[in-house]
């Protein structure tokens, strides 16, 4: 039995040895959508739904698409932590229209209404010195 609130842990980032497509052993496919009125979230890349989406460590820019399927409660709180090495870059979360943008290094949560927003973009950009 699931009780509200429940937590789903997902992972994304850039790691050595990863490519910009699905990598068996690094990326993790999402299970099918749960039945009933349960929230379902995944990273969408090409034709796959992923719980973990790791990309090429040497790319200067990456965009992850986070899809949200509303559950019984449209209000959802997303929380994140990060393991970063020191670098000159930015990591932000926004909606596809760019109506807001949060610095994910300065803020660690976002409350959204999945009835209004069903897709978010996480954007990493390396700033050259």
N, C-alpha and C positions, 0 to 999 in steps of 0.2 A: 504494500500500500504506500502511495506517495502522499506526503503531507505538504501543504503549502506553507512557507516557501521551500522549494527544493533547489538543489544546485546541480548544474551541469558544468563540468570543467572541459574547456577547450584550449587548444594551443596553436600558436602561429609564430612565425618569425623567420629569420634567415640563419641557416647553419651550413658549415662547410660540407660539401658532398651532395647537397640538395640541388635539384634543378628547378625550373619554373613550371614544371608539370608534376603529375602524381609520381611520388617516389615510394615504392613499397619498402617498408621498414622504417620510414620517417613519417609519412603521412598516414592518417587513420581515417577510414571511411566512416561516415555517419550511418547508424542503423536507420531503417525506415521510420517514417513519422509515427509517433505513438498514437494509439487509438483514442477517441474521445476528445476532450477539451484540454489537451496538454500542450504546453509550449514546446516548439521544436525549433532549434537553431542549428545552423551549419555554415561552414565556409563553402561558397560555391566557386568551383574552378573547372573550367571546360565542361565536361559532362559528369562531374563527380560532386557529391556532397561529402564534406570532410569535417571531422571533429578536430583534426590536427592538420595544418597546412604549413609546411616549412618550405622555404624558397632558397634560391641561389644566394649565397652569402656575399657575392661580389656585385650584385645589382645595385645601381645608384637610386633606383626608385621601384617600389613594389606597392601594389594595391590589392588588398584582400577584400572580397565581397562577403559580408556577413548577412545571411538571410534569416528572417524571423517569421515563423508561422505562429500566429496568435493562439493562445490557449484559452482557458476559461477566464483568466484575468488578463485584460489588455495591458495593464501597467506592469512593466518589467524593469528591474534594476540590474544593470550589467556592472560587474566589478572586475577589475584586473590588477595583476601585479606584473612586474617585468624583471627580467634578468638581463641587464645590459652591460656591455663593456663600454668604456668611455669612447665616445665618437662625436663628431660634429654632424648632427642630423636631427630630423624631426619625425615624430610619430603622432598622427592625429586621427581622430574618428569624426566622421561627418555623415550626413545623409546624401543621397545621390544628387540633390539639387544644390547642395552646399549652403543650406540655410543656417547651419551652425557648424562650428569646428572646435573640437576640444583637444588640447595638448595632452596626450596620454602619459607624458612623463610628469606633468604637474597635477593632473586630476586622475583619480583611480576609480571613478564610477560614473554612470550615466543612467538616468531614469527616462524611459520612453514609453509611449503608448503604441503597442504593436497594431492597434486598429488604424493608426494613422501612418506609422512608419514600419515597413516590413523589410527594409534593406538598409544597411549601413556600409560605409566604406572606411577601411583602415588604411591610411596612406603613410608609407615610410619614404623619406627623401634624405639622401646623403648630401650634406652641404660641403662642397669642396672648399678647401682652405686656400 
